[in-house]
Amino acid sequence: MERTPHNPNHGGDNTPEVRSGVNSYGTDDPEQQAHIENARIEASRERRHNRAQLERLVDAGLNPDDAETVVEFDQAERDRRRSDELLPGQAPRIYVACEAAEEAGQLHGRWIDTTDDLTDIQTQVVAMLAASPVVGADRYVIREHRGFEGYGVEEHAPIATVAVIGRNIQRYGAPYAAYLSVIDTRDAEALDSFDDLHVGSFDSAEAWAQAVGEDLDWDLQLDRAVDPQLRPYVGIDYAKFADDARAKWDIVDGLDGKTHVFLR
């Protein structure tokens, strides 16, 4: 599981102080540090809001455990609404959560657009962990994903790999999601070889076989080889050709209803 550096000085609602010689941001880039600092401030504001809501519910007579459940639900709903506002459309995105917070019975995480620059994605993960209600949290997990054209993102997939997949799905769409089913996604070179291996996308495997026949002039060859009187009764079994071709080509029936063909 990939981990990101994080060395917070202390918890609480106040903005963490950075002691001399200690970098709590996990980066020396001032712009990224400012981004993380803003995330900490926002997280502190959220915690104050949640505590105040919890106190109001308990004062109103609600059982403390039930009150915490209501607060967590409301927080999750705010996160979902925020994700829809910040990440409109179908751009591939992931919900990265803090494992330590989950183990402590709290929900903490954020939606991240995987088409962003890798450094920015990593900075957002660091910022999420830095703003965790659990001081010193350094473990994350991918709990949800959207816009990946049916491809299932693993919970502990490396962020760098997910970023490449997200950008390529944004660029190529469903054919790339189909391509992922025939390669080793741990192979960085394979992840970027789609253009070299993608033959095309067709309505069916038989339609692809017919396209091959047209490219190679099979009908013309039959015209030349078969007696004209027999020619109307002689044809090519494209369905069988497509079935036999699966031994040498990667033919994937995609979730988009298309058949995607790849070289091996």
N, C-alpha and C positions, 0 to 999 in steps of 0.2 A: 504494500500500500504506500502510495506516495505521501510524503509528509512535507509540510511547509514550515520554515523556521519561525519561531515565535518565542520571545522571552519577555513577557510582561513583568513590570515591576511590582504591581499590586492591583487588587480589584477595587470594588466600590463604584460609586456613581461619579466621583470626581475624575477629571481627565488625568490619566496616569502621568506622573512625572518621569522624565528620562534622566536618570542619574548619570553623572560624569562617567564616560567610558562604557555606558550601557546603551545599546540600541534596541528598543522594544518593538520596533516596527518590522524587523526582518529585511530591511532594505535601506540603502543609503541615498536613494533617489528622493529629493525634496518633494517632488510632485506626488509620488506614491505615498510618502509619509503624510502629506496633507490629506490625501484620500482616506488613508487609514484613520487619521485623527478625526475626520468628519464622521466616519463610521462609528467611532467610539462615542462621540458626542450624541449621535442619533440613538445609539444603543442605550446610553445612559438615560436619555429622555424617555425611551420606551419602557425601561425598567421602572422609572418613577411613575409613569402613567399606570403601569400594571399594578404596582404596589398600592397606589391610591384607589384603583378600581377594586382590588381585593379587600381593602379595608372597608370600603363602602358596602360591598356585598355582605361581609361578615357582620357589620353593624346593623345591616337590614335583617339579620337573622338567618342568613344562609350558612349551612355547614361549611367549615373552612375547606374541606376537601372538595366539596362541590363548587365552592367559590373559585378555587384554583383551576378547576376544570373549565369553568366559564371564561376565566381570564385567558387561559391557554387557547381556547377555541377562538376567542375574539382576536388574539394575536395572530393566529394562523390565518384567519379571514383577512386581516389587514395585510399580511404578507402576500396572500394570493392577489388581492386587489392591487397592491403595489407592483407585483410582478406583471400584471396585465397592463398597467400604465407605463412601466419602464420598458417592457419587452413586447410591443405589439406585434401582430402578425404571426408568422409561422417560423421565425428564425429558431434554429435548434438551440435549446437552452436546458440547463440542468439546475436542480435544486440541491445545493450543497449544504449539509447540516453538520453541526458540531456533535461529534460522538460523545464527548464528555458531558455535554449538556443533556443529551438524551439519557445517558446513564444516571444523571441526577434527577431525571423526571421532568426536564424542561425542554421546550421546543425552541431551537435557535438555528437559523440558517438564512440563506438568501438565494434568489434566482440569479443565474449568471448566463449571459448570452455567450455561447461558445464560438460565435463568429468574431468576437473581440480579439485583439492581439493577445498572444499567449501570456506576455508579461502582465498585461492588465488583468487577465483572468486570474493569474496566480496572486496578484496583489489583492484582488477582491476576496480570494479565499483567506489570505492572511488577515485581511481586515475583518472578515466574518469571525475568525477565530479570536482575534484581538478583542472583539466586542462581546465575546461569549460571557454569559453569567458565571461560568466556571473559570476562575483565574488559572492561567497557564495552559489552557486548552490548546492542543496541537494536533488533534486527529479529526479528520473530516470524513464524511461518507456521502455519496451521491444517492439521494433518496427518491428523486423523481426526475423525469426528463420529458421534454415535449419537442415536437417538430423534427424528429429523427426518422420520419417516413417508415415507422415500424421497426426500426433497429432498436434492440434493447441494450441500453447503456448499463454496464455492470457497476455495482455499488462502489467498488474500490478500483475502478479503472483509472489509470494515470491521467492526470489533468491534461498533459501534453497530447496524449493520444485522443482524448475526447475533443480537444480543440481542433485537431486535424480533421477528425471525422465530422464535427459540426460544420466546419468551413466547407468541406467537400460536399456534404449533403445540401448545404445552402446553394452551392454552385451547380451541382449535377442533379439533385433531387432523388427520386425513387430508384433510378438505375444504380446510384452509388450505394444506397442501402442494400440493394440486391447483391452488389459486388462484395460487400462486407461479409456475406455469408459464404464466400468461396475462398477467402484469404485468411491468413493469420494476422489478426489486427495488432499483434505485438511487433510485426515487421514494418518498420517505418517506411522502407522503400516500397513495399507493397501498397501501403496506404495512399501513396502518391503516384501509383502506376495505372490508375483508372483509364486515362486517355490511351495508354498503350495497349490495354487488354480488352477494352469494351468494343465489341463488334457492332452492337446496335440493340434497339428495343423494338419488339414486334408484337402484333396482336396475339400470336400463338407460336409455338415451336414449328408447326407446319408452315406458317407464313414466313418464318425465317428460312426454312428449307426451300421454299419456292423462290425467295429472293436470291438464295445461293444459285439455284438453277438458272435464274434469269441472268445473273452475272456471268455464269460460265456457258451460257448459250446451249443448255442441254436440249431444249426443244429443237434447236437448229441441227444439233448433232443427230438427233433421232430422225429428223427429216432426211438427212443425208444417208443414214445407215439402214433405214427401214423401207421396205417396199411401199410405195405410195398407196397401194390398195389396203395394206395392213396398218398404215400409219394412224388412221382414225381410232384404231383399237389398241394402240400401244401408248402407254403413258408412264410417268414416273410416280412411284409410291412415295410421295413427299413425307407422309406421316411416318413411314418406316425409316426413311432416311433420318428424320429428326430424332427418332428413338435411338437409332444406331449411333448417331453423332454424339450422344451424351457421354459416350465412352472416351471421347477425345476433346470435347468442348464443355465448358461450364454453361449450362442452360438453366436459368433460374426463373421460376414463375413468381413474379413479384406481387406484393400486396396491392399494387396499383392496377392489377389486372393485365399487365403487360408481361411478355416473356423477354428476359434480358440475357444476352449471349455474350460470353467472354472467352478469349483465348486462354489456353493453359500454358 
